Amino acid sequence: MSRITLVEYDPLWPSLFEARALSITALLSPFVREIHHIGSTAIAGLAAKPKIDIDAVMSDEGALPELTSRLSKAGYTFHGDPYASGLWTFTAATLPYGTRLYLCGEGNAAHAARLLFRDRLRERPDAAAHYEALKRRLAAEAGSDWEFYTGGKRAFIEAVLASSPTKKAPPSPAGPSC
């Protein structure tokens, strides 16, 4: 397993997301209702793993086998639902940054939490700076231990979600995307 690596923020990330979102929309039409840029690459100035994280909300979860087939033919690797959160995970070794795509159904709690976490960090640069420092420390300590890295972020993520003044915090986002 390779070492957990963070790269400095790249101002290309938003435009790479837009291009990939268009491609994914075309590939998965008419079964995708909305697409969101999530994770650290969606937060200006924040260091991140070198992957563009994307959540795509399916209009029909029954289409998952068809969408898995389409994505596989387009070069994506299917990883199942590794966190049992209803986020079906796919990766592609796209350049210059990889793509991690999560398909979920409408109303998915983990997806809602990821959007809220992203939005809170966009609104609060102080929280984003603390999160980056935590991620850098954890990446240095974790080596290639994803459970250590992800688990080490959980309390911070839950605190940020709980601090939202306008919404009740949904369950913590699952997985290493944030």
Secondary structure, 3 states (H helix, E strand, C coil): CCCCCCECCCCCHHHHHHHHHHHHHHHHCCCEEEEEEECHHHCCCCCECCEEEEEEEECCHHHHHHHHHHHHHCCCEEEECCCCCCCEEEEECCCCCEEEEEEEECCCHHHHHHHHHHHHHHHCHHHHHHHHHHHHHHHHHHCCCHHHHHHHHHHHHHHHHHCCCCCCCCCCCCCCCC
